[in-house]
């Protein structure tokens, strides 16, 4: 339960809810284990439970009938997915696949709604959290609409890098295809930009790691 509670505390729309109240929700969770490359959620599935990741990693993505995919995020231990289905009955808005063997704490929608009935005072906190989520999504749309491929890639590299290290470093960098999926570009374009960044001395590749050696240029 402690791992589920820690994950719930990170969910934006729970940020104003008292830990002891969230503990009551965490107590309603069950634990499930999924093998590597298992599809946990398909885009368009019926609304269902909330998943809190206790170990492993998952990829959240969108796809079309031609097989093209765009990765929205990669979630790790302590993160979560499926939270919007707790609040409405709309189909799932994205697919989720495990990248490693993954263990999740799962909270059913019925259990969540029972908890909400038992703790009606949390409603204002949920609304504040959802407002924050809308603002984050607005910024994401701004990046996709107003930035070119290089701008989106440089922004993503900075987000992935550990800013606490000097210089910033990505210890387990995604492949060029994974980066392309996350910024809505082609692998070839990402490879070309990365090659120029390496040749210009902006980034250094060592095995699976990437170090941002110099501040990335504003334009490419």
Residue pairs with C-beta under 8 A, 6 or more apart in sequence:
1 23
1 26
1 27
1 29
1 105
2 26
3 52
3 54
3 78
3 105
4 26
4 29
4 52
4 54
4 105
4 107
5 19
5 22
5 23
5 26
6 78
7 52
7 53
7 54
7 78
7 79
7 80
7 105
8 14
8 22
8 25
8 26
8 52
8 80
9 15
9 19
9 22
10 78
10 79
10 80
11 80
11 83
11 129
12 129
12 130
12 132
12 133
12 136
13 83
13 125
13 126
13 127
13 128
13 129
13 130
13 132
13 133
14 22
14 125
14 126
14 129
15 125
15 128
15 129
15 132
16 122
16 124
16 125
16 126
16 128
16 129
17 122
17 125
17 126
21 119
21 122
24 115
24 118
24 119
25 107
25 111
25 112
25 115
26 105
26 107
28 107
28 108
28 111
28 112
28 114
28 115
29 52
29 105
29 106
29 107
29 111
30 105
30 106
31 54
31 103
31 104
31 105
31 106
32 103
32 104
32 106
33 101
33 102
33 103
33 104
34 40
34 56
34 98
34 101
34 102
34 103
34 104
35 98
35 101
36 98
36 99
36 100
36 101
36 102
37 97
37 98
37 99
38 97
38 98
38 102
39 95
39 96
39 97
40 51
40 58
40 96
40 97
40 98
40 102
40 104
41 48
41 81
41 82
41 92
41 94
41 95
41 96
42 92
42 95
43 62
43 63
43 91
43 92
43 93
43 94
43 95
44 91
44 92
45 91
45 92
46 91
46 92
47 85
47 88
47 89
47 90
47 91
47 92
47 109
48 82
48 85
48 92
48 108
48 109
49 82
49 85
49 86
49 106
49 107
49 108
49 109
49 112
50 80
50 81
50 82
50 83
50 85
50 86
50 106
50 107
50 109
50 112
51 80
51 81
51 82
51 96
51 104
51 105
51 106
52 79
52 80
52 104
52 105
52 106
52 107
53 75
53 76
53 77
53 78
53 79
53 80
53 81
53 102
53 103
53 104
54 77
54 103
54 104
54 105
55 77
55 101
55 102
55 103
56 76
56 77
56 98
56 99
56 100
56 101
56 102
56 103
57 74
57 75
57 76
57 77
57 98
57 99
57 100
57 102
58 74
58 75
58 81
58 96
58 97
58 98
58 99
58 102
59 71
59 73
59 74
59 75
59 96
59 97
59 98
59 99
60 71
60 72
60 73
60 74
60 75
60 81
60 94
60 95
60 96
61 69
61 70
61 71
61 72
61 94
61 95
61 96
61 97
61 181
62 69
62 70
62 72
62 94
62 95
63 69
63 70
63 95
69 181
70 181
70 182
70 184
71 178
71 181
71 182
72 94
72 182
73 182
74 99
74 174
75 81
81 96
82 92
82 96
84 90
84 93
85 92
85 109
86 107
86 109
86 112
86 113
87 126
87 130
116 122
116 123
143 151
143 152
143 155
144 152
144 184
147 155
148 220
149 183
149 185
149 189
149 190
149 193
150 193
150 219
150 220
152 183
152 184
152 185
153 179
153 183
153 185
153 190
153 193
153 194
154 216
154 217
154 220
156 179
156 182
156 183
157 170
157 203
157 210
157 212
157 216
158 168
158 212
158 216
160 170
160 173
160 174
161 168
161 169
161 170
161 210
161 212
162 168
162 169
162 170
162 171
167 211
167 212
167 213
168 211
168 212
169 209
169 210
169 211
169 212
170 209
170 210
170 211
171 208
171 209
172 208
172 209
173 205
173 208
173 209
173 210
174 182
176 187
176 190
176 191
176 194
177 187
177 190
179 190
179 194
180 186
180 187
180 189
180 190
183 190
193 220
194 203
196 220
197 203
197 216
198 204
198 205
200 217
201 213
201 214
202 212
202 213
202 214
202 215
202 216
202 217
203 210
203 211
203 212
203 213
203 216
204 210
204 211
204 213
